[in-house]
Amino acid sequence: MKLALGTAQFGFAYGVANKNGQVSNREVKSIIESARNANIDMIDTAIAYGESEEQLGNAGVTGFNVITKLPPVPDGQSDVAQWMNQQVGDSISRLKIQQLDGLLLHQPSQLLESGGEELWQAAHSLKANKLVSKIGYSIYDPSELDLLFEEFRPDIVQAPYNIIDRRLDSSGWLQKLFDNGVEVHARSVFLQGVLLMTHSDRLELFNNWADLWLALDKWQSENSATALETCLQFVLNETRIDRAVVGVDSERQLHEVLLACNATVPTPPDTLATTDSLLLNPSCWKIP
């Protein structure tokens, strides 16, 4: 199963489209059990996702490949290796597992700062000690790889990729990562749910891209595809991507996702893509 279960919603009210708040303990357990029954074998979380790791540990994630993300190293931290060991040990304890399948740096730009080599070496030591199987980083823009990749070769790169955000491919990095045997995990498959919204549901700030939404709606209508089917199939059909990280906030949503995975949808044209970071990077959204 190419899907990986994203869990930011388990720790706090995540996403501009989130109307239900943080997922309850009971619902988390139902989602995890349904994911297990559907042969989803990977869970993506982060130390910075509020209570997500505790929720997962309480629900029971034995048998899943769990990937977590390390927060930025605090300013003035004198012993990076000790700090990282503590962070990972605490994470494993919260998750109630023996080993992480993957450890990603949430702010890989720190590798380019003073102490970056020490940070990367500490990650390699965790791998050598079998506390983690793979190491890598989560990026926001493929241009980060221009600075990172040659000196800090990852096992995994997590990056945004969706029907309107194809920068990972157009930059040439998707092919280069594939050629180098790097696992690619696509996140922002739904762009925090914006790509699943109807015109009436979208916040006013997204009206700046009205022409894009009209073109996307028209294409989906002409191809008898729902927004959910279009978003999922676009990523799942890309053979150079290993995992599609998808977050849900209910067992019902997970079942909808699983049904959409069985749809047949042609590849949307490149004309539906944009490179406008004001839309593609949620940190740029000025939400009232």
Backbone as CSV, one residue per row, in Angstrom:
resi,resn,N_x,N_y,N_z,CA_x,CA_y,CA_z,C_x,C_y,C_z
1,MET,0.847,-1.199,0.000,0.000,0.000,0.000,0.880,1.246,0.000
2,LYS,0.667,2.110,-0.971,1.506,3.300,-1.146,1.132,4.424,-0.177
3,LEU,-0.048,4.341,0.413,-0.474,5.381,1.339,0.303,5.304,2.648
4,ALA,0.617,6.464,3.181,1.127,6.581,4.549,0.136,7.461,5.298
5,LEU,-0.151,7.106,6.526,-1.143,7.839,7.305,-0.500,9.041,7.983
6,GLY,-0.895,10.238,7.590,-0.426,11.454,8.236,-1.213,11.711,9.509
7,THR,-0.552,12.253,10.532,-1.192,12.298,11.849,-1.131,13.652,12.546
8,ALA,-0.902,14.720,11.803,-0.865,16.033,12.449,-2.182,16.319,13.174
9,GLN,-3.298,15.876,12.570,-4.612,16.111,13.179,-4.786,15.399,14.513
10,PHE,-3.958,14.377,14.750,-4.072,13.644,16.009,-3.525,14.464,17.178
11,GLY,-2.688,15.453,16.850,-2.034,16.208,17.913,-2.608,17.575,18.172
12,PHE,-3.236,18.163,17.149,-3.862,19.475,17.317,-4.802,19.713,16.142
13,ALA,-5.517,20.823,16.167,-6.461,21.151,15.089,-5.674,21.634,13.883
14,TYR,-5.290,20.692,13.027,-4.391,20.991,11.909,-5.174,21.184,10.621
15,GLY,-4.749,22.161,9.823,-5.268,22.316,8.473,-6.301,23.401,8.337
16,VAL,-6.201,24.165,7.249,-7.124,25.271,7.023,-8.545,24.769,6.778
17,ALA,-8.686,23.502,6.367,-10.011,22.944,6.103,-10.581,22.187,7.302
18,ASN,-9.826,22.144,8.383,-10.246,21.380,9.554,-11.415,22.064,10.261
19,LYS,-12.533,21.353,10.358,-13.713,21.893,11.030,-14.036,21.143,12.320
20,ASN,-13.299,20.049,12.560,-13.619,19.183,13.696,-12.615,19.264,14.840
21,GLY,-11.529,20.027,14.661,-10.534,20.135,15.719,-9.667,18.899,15.806
22,GLN,-9.003,18.744,16.948,-8.119,17.601,17.166,-8.922,16.313,17.231
23,VAL,-8.379,15.259,16.639,-9.054,13.964,16.628,-9.034,13.358,18.032
24,SER,-10.149,12.795,18.455,-10.257,12.229,19.800,-9.483,10.923,19.916
25,ASN,-9.179,10.546,21.154,-8.481,9.281,21.401,-9.225,8.104,20.793
26,ARG,-10.522,8.097,20.972,-11.337,6.988,20.479,-11.284,6.900,18.953
27,GLU,-11.370,8.069,18.298,-11.358,8.078,16.835,-9.987,7.696,16.299
28,VAL,-8.925,8.115,16.999,-7.578,7.729,16.586,-7.450,6.207,16.567
29,LYS,-7.944,5.572,17.608,-7.869,4.108,17.671,-8.637,3.463,16.528
30,SER,-9.804,4.026,16.191,-10.602,3.486,15.083,-9.876,3.663,13.752
31,ILE,-9.251,4.822,13.568,-8.517,5.084,12.329,-7.336,4.134,12.193
32,ILE,-6.592,3.956,13.283,-5.423,3.075,13.253,-5.839,1.643,12.938
33,GLU,-6.908,1.193,13.540,-7.368,-0.171,13.296,-7.826,-0.345,11.849
34,SER,-8.535,0.651,11.313,-8.975,0.580,9.920,-7.792,0.628,8.966
35,ALA,-6.790,1.447,9.302,-5.587,1.516,8.471,-4.877,0.170,8.447
36,ARG,-4.777,-0.454,9.608,-4.133,-1.768,9.699,-4.892,-2.795,8.856
37,ASN,-6.203,-2.771,8.930,-7.029,-3.717,8.158,-6.939,-3.477,6.661
38,ALA,-6.610,-2.229,6.285,-6.499,-1.879,4.859,-5.076,-2.076,4.329
39,ASN,-4.212,-2.643,5.172,-2.818,-2.910,4.798,-1.993,-1.643,4.595
40,ILE,-2.414,-0.552,5.214,-1.548,0.614,5.303,-0.499,0.288,6.355
41,ASP,0.771,0.405,5.993,1.817,-0.050,6.913,2.769,1.058,7.353
42,MET,2.455,2.307,6.997,3.338,3.412,7.383,2.548,4.540,8.030
43,ILE,3.121,5.092,9.088,2.537,6.237,9.793,3.568,7.349,9.835
44,ASP,3.125,8.550,9.497,4.005,9.721,9.514,3.564,10.662,10.626
45,THR,4.497,11.012,11.493,4.176,11.917,12.588,5.351,12.863,12.800
46,ALA,5.326,13.607,13.894,6.424,14.527,14.212,6.371,14.848,15.690
47,ILE,7.541,15.091,16.267,7.613,15.464,17.671,6.850,16.766,17.910
48,ALA,6.821,17.622,16.894,6.157,18.918,17.025,4.641,18.856,16.817
49,TYR,4.099,17.673,16.525,2.657,17.550,16.290,1.881,17.385,17.597
50,GLY,2.116,18.238,18.550,1.333,18.209,19.779,1.333,16.852,20.448
51,GLU,0.146,16.281,20.632,-0.014,15.007,21.326,-0.030,13.809,20.373
52,SER,0.355,14.021,19.140,0.228,12.963,18.137,0.940,11.680,18.529
53,GLU,2.194,11.777,18.957,2.929,10.559,19.293,2.299,9.823,20.468
54,GLU,1.848,10.574,21.478,1.171,9.925,22.624,-0.105,9.225,22.168
55,GLN,-0.854,9.896,21.318,-2.099,9.308,20.802,-1.806,8.006,20.061
56,LEU,-0.777,8.031,19.247,-0.413,6.836,18.485,0.050,5.716,19.412
57,GLY,0.853,6.065,20.396,1.310,5.060,21.343,0.161,4.419,22.092
58,ASN,-0.803,5.224,22.493,-1.967,4.702,23.210,-2.852,3.850,22.305
59,ALA,-2.897,4.196,21.017,-3.725,3.427,20.077,-3.067,2.105,19.712
60,GLY,-1.723,2.074,19.779,-0.990,0.856,19.431,-0.585,0.836,17.975
61,VAL,0.699,1.065,17.710,1.166,1.106,16.326,2.230,0.045,16.043
62,THR,2.277,-0.969,16.889,3.187,-2.084,16.629,2.855,-2.696,15.275
63,GLY,3.867,-2.936,14.480,3.661,-3.504,13.158,3.664,-2.467,12.048
64,PHE,3.506,-1.202,12.408,3.590,-0.126,11.429,5.036,0.359,11.319
65,ASN,5.389,0.855,10.155,6.639,1.583,9.979,6.358,3.036,10.338
66,VAL,6.964,3.504,11.405,6.669,4.848,11.904,7.815,5.797,11.573
67,ILE,7.452,6.922,10.980,8.419,7.972,10.690,8.056,9.189,11.520
68,THR,9.046,9.755,12.198,8.795,10.989,12.926,9.804,12.038,12.488
69,LYS,9.519,13.273,12.853,10.372,14.391,12.449,10.906,15.116,13.675
70,LEU,12.176,15.456,13.576,12.880,16.093,14.687,12.687,17.605,14.614
71,PRO,12.353,18.247,15.730,12.230,19.709,15.709,13.604,20.359,15.560
72,PRO,13.644,21.669,15.294,14.936,22.352,15.186,15.745,22.224,16.474
73,VAL,17.046,22.112,16.327,17.927,22.100,17.494,17.837,23.465,18.175
74,PRO,17.586,23.499,19.472,17.466,24.794,20.166,18.764,25.601,20.104
75,ASP,18.633,26.906,20.076,19.807,27.785,20.111,20.624,27.514,21.375
76,GLY,21.910,27.486,21.227,22.783,27.315,22.387,22.956,25.887,22.838
77,GLN,22.384,24.929,22.089,22.535,23.524,22.465,23.987,23.092,22.249
78,SER,24.689,22.751,23.322,26.124,22.462,23.224,26.417,21.031,22.788
79,ASP,25.532,20.091,23.148,25.757,18.686,22.810,24.610,18.203,21.931
80,VAL,24.786,18.352,20.626,23.713,18.026,19.680,23.384,16.538,19.707
81,ALA,24.407,15.699,19.792,24.178,14.255,19.792,23.356,13.835,21.009
82,GLN,23.696,14.370,22.174,22.959,14.030,23.388,21.520,14.502,23.275
83,TRP,21.334,15.703,22.755,19.974,16.248,22.592,19.160,15.382,21.634
84,MET,19.766,14.993,20.512,19.052,14.184,19.529,18.715,12.805,20.093
85,ASN,19.666,12.205,20.799,19.411,10.903,21.424,18.237,10.983,22.399
86,GLN,18.178,12.072,23.151,17.088,12.259,24.104,15.755,12.419,23.379
87,GLN,15.764,13.231,22.327,14.537,13.454,21.561,14.007,12.155,20.961
88,VAL,14.899,11.393,20.356,14.487,10.152,19.700,14.074,9.108,20.739
89,GLY,14.815,9.034,21.835,14.439,8.096,22.898,13.060,8.395,23.453
90,ASP,12.784,9.677,23.687,11.468,10.073,24.199,10.378,9.771,23.179
91,SER,10.688,10.003,21.904,9.716,9.732,20.850,9.362,8.251,20.787
92,ILE,10.388,7.410,20.810,10.166,5.963,20.783,9.359,5.519,21.997
93,SER,9.646,6.134,23.151,8.916,5.809,24.372,7.442,6.201,24.250
94,ARG,7.175,7.390,23.721,5.782,7.831,23.560,5.028,6.944,22.579
95,LEU,5.725,6.535,21.522,5.092,5.705,20.496,4.958,4.242,20.926
96,LYS,5.697,3.865,21.974,5.672,2.503,22.505,6.106,1.481,21.456
97,ILE,7.219,1.816,20.779,7.805,0.924,19.787,9.291,0.766,20.104
98,GLN,9.966,-0.092,19.361,11.375,-0.367,19.620,12.305,0.430,18.715
99,GLN,11.800,0.848,17.553,12.653,1.478,16.547,11.806,2.331,15.617
100,LEU,12.382,3.417,15.146,11.736,4.249,14.134,12.155,3.769,12.750
101,ASP,11.211,3.707,11.833,11.581,3.378,10.463,12.332,4.543,9.835
102,GLY,11.923,5.767,10.195,12.592,6.922,9.635,12.626,8.090,10.596
103,LEU,13.707,8.850,10.536,13.843,10.088,11.301,14.178,11.196,10.306
104,LEU,13.311,12.205,10.238,13.505,13.309,9.313,13.775,14.601,10.076
105,LEU,14.633,15.434,9.541,14.845,16.762,10.108,13.740,17.677,9.611
106,HIS,13.053,18.311,10.552,11.954,19.201,10.201,12.461,20.538,9.676
107,GLN,13.694,20.889,10.045,14.301,22.137,9.582,15.710,21.835,9.066
108,PRO,15.811,21.249,7.884,17.124,20.809,7.394,18.087,21.948,7.083
109,SER,17.591,23.173,7.026,18.494,24.307,6.804,19.547,24.398,7.905
110,GLN,19.270,23.788,9.071,20.258,23.787,10.142,21.520,23.005,9.771
111,LEU,21.392,22.118,8.788,22.566,21.382,8.332,23.591,22.309,7.676
112,LEU,23.117,23.439,7.189,23.991,24.383,6.497,24.601,25.410,7.440
113,GLU,24.220,25.327,8.709,24.740,26.264,9.702,25.922,25.644,10.441
114,SER,26.525,26.422,11.295,27.591,25.902,12.147,27.047,24.747,12.982
115,GLY,27.734,23.640,12.983,27.259,22.468,13.713,26.430,21.530,12.862
116,GLY,26.260,21.849,11.574,25.460,21.002,10.696,26.035,19.610,10.528
117,GLU,27.348,19.523,10.397,27.996,18.210,10.263,27.760,17.360,11.505
118,GLU,27.821,17.997,12.672,27.591,17.286,13.928,26.160,16.762,13.990
119,LEU,25.222,17.574,13.520,23.813,17.178,13.502,23.607,15.960,12.617
120,TRP,24.206,15.982,11.433,24.036,14.867,10.492,24.735,13.614,11.001
121,GLN,25.889,13.790,11.621,26.610,12.648,12.176,25.824,12.017,13.311
122,ALA,25.147,12.849,14.114,24.323,12.323,15.209,23.185,11.478,14.659
123,ALA,22.611,11.915,13.539,21.550,11.132,12.910,22.097,9.800,12.403
124,HIS,23.287,9.827,11.807,23.907,8.588,11.336,24.213,7.642,12.495
125,SER,24.578,8.189,13.638,24.864,7.349,14.805,23.610,6.631,15.286
126,LEU,22.490,7.320,15.256,21.223,6.683,15.628,20.891,5.539,14.673
127,LYS,21.216,5.744,13.419,20.998,4.701,12.414,21.935,3.514,12.660
128,ALA,23.196,3.812,12.965,24.174,2.756,13.230,23.793,1.954,14.463
129,ASN,23.175,2.623,15.429,22.751,1.955,16.670,21.376,1.321,16.554
130,LYS,20.806,1.378,15.342,19.537,0.713,15.023,18.336,1.267,15.791
131,LEU,18.440,2.522,16.216,17.259,3.178,16.783,16.374,3.725,15.676
132,VAL,16.987,4.001,14.533,16.234,4.388,13.338,16.791,3.606,12.147
133,SER,15.927,3.314,11.191,16.373,2.572,10.006,16.866,3.494,8.900
134,LYS,16.214,4.664,8.772,16.546,5.576,7.680,16.524,7.005,8.201
135,ILE,17.325,7.859,7.574,17.353,9.267,7.955,17.129,10.131,6.715
136,GLY,16.693,11.349,6.954,16.446,12.240,5.833,15.919,13.570,6.317
137,TYR,15.185,14.257,5.445,14.653,15.554,5.831,13.376,15.875,5.078
138,SER,12.638,16.777,5.680,11.389,17.274,5.115,11.652,18.671,4.568
139,ILE,11.306,18.894,3.301,11.573,20.187,2.675,10.270,20.863,2.267
140,TYR,10.364,22.166,2.019,9.211,22.934,1.563,9.326,23.327,0.096
141,ASP,10.556,23.389,-0.399,10.798,23.811,-1.772,11.967,22.978,-2.320
142,PRO,11.856,22.476,-3.546,12.942,21.662,-4.105,14.282,22.382,-4.158
143,SER,14.270,23.705,-4.175,15.531,24.449,-4.212,16.390,24.157,-2.989
144,GLU,15.782,23.705,-1.899,16.558,23.328,-0.716,17.507,22.178,-1.029
145,LEU,17.083,21.313,-1.930,17.915,20.161,-2.278,19.175,20.587,-3.016
146,ASP,19.122,21.707,-3.711,20.311,22.216,-4.387,21.450,22.433,-3.398
147,LEU,21.103,22.819,-2.184,22.107,23.130,-1.167,22.446,21.932,-0.278
148,LEU,21.496,21.017,-0.144,21.645,19.947,0.839,22.158,18.623,0.284
149,PHE,21.721,18.271,-0.902,21.786,16.877,-1.321,23.199,16.313,-1.426
150,GLU,24.093,17.032,-2.052,25.423,16.461,-2.306,26.188,16.181,-1.021
151,GLU,26.071,17.072,-0.054,26.842,16.904,1.192,26.111,16.057,2.222
152,PHE,24.782,16.113,2.200,23.987,15.396,3.203,23.008,14.462,2.480
153,ARG,23.540,13.328,2.040,22.739,12.382,1.256,21.702,11.682,2.145
154,PRO,20.426,11.849,1.852,19.377,11.259,2.689,18.928,9.891,2.178
155,ASP,18.294,9.146,3.058,17.594,7.929,2.651,16.176,8.268,2.207
156,ILE,15.610,9.309,2.828,14.223,9.718,2.569,14.175,11.227,2.399
157,VAL,13.400,11.677,1.431,13.043,13.092,1.322,11.523,13.187,1.310
158,GLN,11.006,14.017,2.193,9.565,14.295,2.181,9.368,15.696,1.620
159,ALA,8.466,15.824,0.655,8.296,17.106,-0.029,6.855,17.279,-0.471
160,PRO,6.409,18.526,-0.616,5.061,18.758,-1.131,4.966,18.368,-2.601
161,TYR,3.862,17.738,-2.953,3.633,17.346,-4.344,2.138,17.100,-4.519
162,ASN,1.544,17.781,-5.451,0.104,17.611,-5.712,-0.231,18.109,-7.108
163,ILE,-1.487,18.093,-7.466,-1.898,18.407,-8.840,-1.527,19.814,-9.266
164,ILE,-1.413,20.752,-8.309,-1.033,22.113,-8.700,0.411,22.438,-8.323
165,ASP,1.026,21.604,-7.505,2.412,21.817,-7.079,3.289,20.699,-7.617
166,ARG,3.898,20.942,-8.771,4.715,19.916,-9.427,6.192,20.330,-9.474
167,ARG,6.572,21.223,-8.575,7.931,21.745,-8.578,8.974,20.649,-8.381
168,LEU,8.642,19.638,-7.596,9.603,18.559,-7.358,9.960,17.876,-8.671
169,ASP,8.999,17.749,-9.571,9.221,17.135,-10.875,9.839,18.128,-11.859
170,SER,9.246,19.310,-11.985,9.718,20.277,-12.978,11.142,20.753,-12.690
171,SER,11.559,20.694,-11.428,12.922,21.090,-11.063,13.957,20.042,-11.454
172,GLY,13.491,18.841,-11.774,14.395,17.733,-12.074,14.762,16.897,-10.860
173,TRP,14.350,17.355,-9.671,14.759,16.658,-8.455,14.039,15.324,-8.254
174,LEU,12.806,15.214,-8.711,12.105,13.939,-8.545,12.855,12.834,-9.280
175,GLN,13.310,13.116,-10.482,14.057,12.111,-11.246,15.410,11.840,-10.610
176,LYS,16.085,12.882,-10.133,17.410,12.700,-9.532,17.309,11.872,-8.254
177,LEU,16.305,12.134,-7.434,16.125,11.346,-6.217,15.855,9.888,-6.557
178,PHE,15.017,9.687,-7.559,14.698,8.328,-8.002,15.957,7.621,-8.497
179,ASP,16.750,8.321,-9.305,17.970,7.722,-9.856,18.976,7.369,-8.768
180,ASN,18.940,8.098,-7.651,19.880,7.862,-6.554,19.316,6.938,-5.479
181,GLY,18.159,6.358,-5.727,17.592,5.395,-4.792,17.066,6.001,-3.506
182,VAL,16.722,7.288,-3.543,16.182,7.964,-2.360,14.670,7.784,-2.316
183,GLU,14.161,7.390,-1.176,12.708,7.300,-1.016,12.103,8.699,-1.058
184,VAL,11.024,8.852,-1.820,10.324,10.128,-1.895,8.930,9.957,-1.305
185,HIS,8.657,10.753,-0.268,7.348,10.740,0.374,6.658,12.062,0.067
186,ALA,5.543,12.002,-0.630,4.806,13.204,-1.016,3.824,13.591,0.076
187,ARG,3.911,14.844,0.500,2.927,15.363,1.445,2.188,16.523,0.763
188,SER,1.251,17.126,1.491,0.411,18.192,0.929,-0.330,17.712,-0.306
189,VAL,-0.701,16.442,-0.307,-1.431,15.859,-1.434,-2.742,16.606,-1.673
190,PHE,-3.355,17.104,-0.574,-4.597,17.873,-0.681,-4.381,19.358,-0.384
191,LEU,-3.131,19.767,-0.180,-2.790,21.149,0.185,-3.653,21.608,1.371
192,GLN,-3.554,20.849,2.476,-4.319,21.100,3.710,-5.827,21.101,3.457
193,GLY,-6.259,20.409,2.426,-7.690,20.310,2.147,-8.203,21.348,1.171
194,VAL,-7.376,22.315,0.801,-7.815,23.372,-0.115,-8.231,22.787,-1.465
195,LEU,-7.526,21.764,-1.922,-7.820,21.171,-3.225,-9.108,20.358,-3.215
196,LEU,-9.637,20.096,-2.033,-10.885,19.340,-1.919,-12.091,20.247,-1.690
197,MET,-11.834,21.528,-1.473,-12.912,22.464,-1.166,-13.711,22.846,-2.417
198,THR,-14.978,23.141,-2.199,-15.785,23.731,-3.257,-15.565,25.238,-3.246
199,HIS,-16.035,25.900,-4.281,-15.847,27.348,-4.382,-16.397,28.071,-3.155
200,SER,-17.562,27.645,-2.689,-18.208,28.331,-1.562,-17.481,28.093,-0.244
201,ASP,-16.682,27.003,-0.170,-15.981,26.666,1.074,-14.629,27.369,1.210
202,ARG,-14.048,27.758,0.093,-12.702,28.327,0.145,-12.708,29.702,0.795
203,LEU,-11.683,29.948,1.599,-11.539,31.250,2.223,-11.290,32.314,1.159
204,GLU,-11.614,33.540,1.497,-11.524,34.631,0.534,-10.113,34.800,-0.022
205,LEU,-9.110,34.503,0.786,-7.730,34.700,0.331,-7.402,33.855,-0.893
206,PHE,-8.130,32.734,-1.068,-7.859,31.860,-2.200,-8.529,32.335,-3.485
207,ASN,-9.307,33.410,-3.391,-9.943,33.961,-4.585,-8.922,34.546,-5.555
208,ASN,-7.718,34.793,-5.070,-6.659,35.306,-5.944,-6.308,34.325,-7.053
209,TRP,-6.678,33.060,-6.865,-6.366,32.032,-7.862,-7.661,31.446,-8.436
210,ALA,-8.659,32.304,-8.618,-9.975,31.868,-9.097,-9.885,31.167,-10.448
211,ASP,-9.039,31.663,-11.338,-8.921,31.048,-12.665,-8.395,29.619,-12.573
212,LEU,-7.485,29.389,-11.642,-6.950,28.048,-11.454,-8.025,27.099,-10.963
213,TRP,-8.831,27.556,-10.000,-9.906,26.698,-9.470,-10.937,26.390,-10.557
214,LEU,-11.253,27.385,-11.385,-12.215,27.159,-12.462,-11.690,26.127,-13.454
215,ALA,-10.417,26.234,-13.800,-9.817,25.281,-14.745,-9.779,23.875,-14.154
216,LEU,-9.459,23.789,-12.866,-9.405,22.491,-12.198,-10.796,21.863,-12.114
217,ASP,-11.786,22.661,-11.731,-13.162,22.153,-11.653,-13.643,21.678,-13.026
218,LYS,-13.308,22.434,-14.050,-13.729,22.083,-15.414,-13.098,20.768,-15.835
219,TRP,-11.800,20.601,-15.564,-11.126,19.366,-15.955,-11.724,18.165,-15.232
220,GLN,-11.986,18.306,-13.940,-12.550,17.199,-13.161,-13.943,16.851,-13.656
221,SER,-14.722,17.854,-13.993,-16.067,17.597,-14.511,-16.004,16.865,-15.845
222,GLU,-15.119,17.308,-16.730,-14.995,16.682,-18.050,-14.512,15.246,-17.950
223,ASN,-13.779,14.924,-16.878,-13.243,13.573,-16.721,-13.995,12.746,-15.676
224,SER,-15.145,13.269,-15.244,-16.013,12.557,-14.284,-15.232,12.079,-13.069
225,ALA,-14.379,12.957,-12.562,-13.549,12.619,-11.403,-13.852,13.571,-10.258
226,THR,-13.883,13.037,-9.051,-14.033,13.897,-7.883,-12.682,14.518,-7.550
227,ALA,-12.715,15.561,-6.733,-11.465,16.197,-6.312,-10.591,15.210,-5.537
228,LEU,-11.218,14.402,-4.699,-10.462,13.423,-3.906,-9.786,12.405,-4.812
229,GLU,-10.521,11.900,-5.786,-9.953,10.928,-6.725,-8.812,11.541,-7.539
230,THR,-9.013,12.778,-7.988,-7.992,13.443,-8.800,-6.697,13.627,-8.023
231,CYS,-6.822,14.138,-6.799,-5.637,14.386,-5.969,-4.883,13.100,-5.657
232,LEU,-5.605,12.081,-5.261,-4.955,10.827,-4.875,-4.316,10.119,-6.060
233,GLN,-5.058,10.005,-7.143,-4.544,9.257,-8.281,-3.337,9.936,-8.916
234,PHE,-3.303,11.270,-8.875,-2.164,11.987,-9.433,-0.868,11.558,-8.747
235,VAL,-0.901,11.427,-7.427,0.304,11.045,-6.677,0.531,9.543,-6.727
236,LEU,-0.520,8.768,-6.567,-0.369,7.316,-6.548,0.134,6.771,-7.883
237,ASN,-0.202,7.437,-8.975,0.206,6.967,-10.298,1.632,7.392,-10.674
238,GLU,2.234,8.239,-9.866,3.615,8.665,-10.126,4.565,7.607,-9.573
239,THR,5.160,6.839,-10.460,5.956,5.681,-10.043,7.239,6.073,-9.314
240,ARG,7.684,7.320,-9.459,8.922,7.749,-8.792,8.668,8.187,-7.348
241,ILE,7.408,8.196,-6.944,7.057,8.539,-5.563,6.733,7.259,-4.812
242,ASP,7.366,7.095,-3.659,7.205,5.858,-2.893,5.991,5.881,-1.974
243,ARG,5.691,7.055,-1.408,4.591,7.137,-0.447,3.806,8.431,-0.639
244,ALA,2.512,8.330,-0.446,1.637,9.491,-0.427,1.128,9.651,0.996
245,VAL,1.563,10.701,1.668,1.173,10.930,3.062,-0.166,11.661,3.081
246,VAL,-1.156,11.005,3.655,-2.522,11.539,3.650,-3.060,11.564,5.076
247,GLY,-3.503,12.716,5.508,-4.083,12.842,6.837,-5.594,12.787,6.789
248,VAL,-6.183,12.184,7.799,-7.644,12.136,7.935,-7.999,12.473,9.375
249,ASP,-9.227,12.944,9.594,-9.637,13.225,10.974,-10.816,12.369,11.417
250,SER,-11.114,11.311,10.638,-12.154,10.371,11.059,-11.994,9.059,10.303
251,GLU,-12.556,8.006,10.860,-12.535,6.711,10.188,-13.310,6.789,8.881
252,ARG,-14.381,7.576,8.869,-15.175,7.747,7.646,-14.326,8.343,6.526
253,GLN,-13.529,9.361,6.865,-12.663,9.972,5.854,-11.659,8.965,5.306
254,LEU,-11.123,8.119,6.181,-10.170,7.113,5.724,-10.825,6.165,4.722
255,HIS,-12.058,5.759,5.001,-12.763,4.874,4.067,-12.990,5.564,2.724
256,GLU,-13.289,6.863,2.741,-13.457,7.615,1.496,-12.156,7.651,0.706
257,VAL,-11.057,7.844,1.418,-9.747,7.854,0.771,-9.459,6.492,0.131
258,LEU,-9.728,5.440,0.856,-9.454,4.096,0.344,-10.294,3.792,-0.896
259,LEU,-11.533,4.241,-0.904,-12.381,4.049,-2.092,-11.821,4.819,-3.279
260,ALA,-11.361,6.040,-3.026,-10.823,6.879,-4.105,-9.532,6.298,-4.670
261,CYS,-8.838,5.497,-3.871,-7.608,4.871,-4.354,-7.876,3.873,-5.469
262,ASN,-9.116,3.422,-5.595,-9.472,2.433,-6.615,-10.009,3.069,-7.888
263,ALA,-10.090,4.391,-7.917,-10.622,5.077,-9.084,-9.612,5.070,-10.236
264,THR,-10.118,5.304,-11.431,-9.260,5.450,-12.604,-9.408,6.879,-13.112
265,VAL,-8.317,7.626,-13.030,-8.340,9.046,-13.390,-7.130,9.350,-14.269
266,PRO,-7.335,10.012,-15.411,-6.178,10.381,-16.233,-5.329,11.438,-15.537
267,THR,-4.096,11.608,-15.997,-3.206,12.593,-15.389,-3.624,14.003,-15.790
268,PRO,-3.872,14.881,-14.823,-4.237,16.260,-15.148,-3.107,16.954,-15.905
269,PRO,-3.436,17.851,-16.813,-2.399,18.507,-17.625,-1.522,19.452,-16.811
270,ASP,-0.343,19.738,-17.350,0.592,20.638,-16.683,0.035,22.054,-16.545
271,THR,-0.951,22.387,-17.347,-1.538,23.731,-17.278,-2.245,23.989,-15.958
272,LEU,-2.504,22.942,-15.194,-3.147,23.105,-13.888,-2.135,23.324,-12.777
273,ALA,-0.854,23.335,-13.116,0.195,23.538,-12.111,0.566,25.010,-12.001
274,THR,1.081,25.377,-10.832,1.555,26.739,-10.597,2.831,26.682,-9.776
275,THR,3.602,27.732,-9.836,4.800,27.834,-8.996,4.658,28.980,-8.002
276,ASP,3.454,29.483,-7.831,3.207,30.630,-6.955,3.311,30.198,-5.489
277,SER,4.399,30.581,-4.840,4.634,30.160,-3.449,3.598,30.751,-2.494
278,LEU,2.963,31.842,-2.874,1.939,32.429,-2.008,0.747,31.487,-1.851
279,LEU,0.557,30.623,-2.831,-0.487,29.612,-2.744,0.066,28.284,-2.244
280,LEU,1.219,27.903,-2.731,1.747,26.563,-2.452,2.325,26.405,-1.058
281,ASN,2.765,27.488,-0.440,3.359,27.421,0.904,2.368,27.951,1.936
282,PRO,1.782,27.071,2.741,0.780,27.496,3.727,1.286,28.564,4.707
283,SER,2.600,28.636,4.921,3.112,29.654,5.827,2.916,31.062,5.268
284,CYS,2.619,31.134,3.975,2.383,32.432,3.341,0.919,32.859,3.412
285,TRP,0.052,31.949,3.827,-1.375,32.279,3.867,-1.672,33.220,5.026
286,LYS,-2.298,34.316,4.732,-2.674,35.270,5.769,-4.137,35.029,6.121
287,ILE,-4.310,34.125,7.103,-5.670,33.711,7.485,-6.140,34.573,8.649
288,PRO,-7.297,35.223,8.506,-7.780,36.084,9.604,-8.085,35.300,10.874
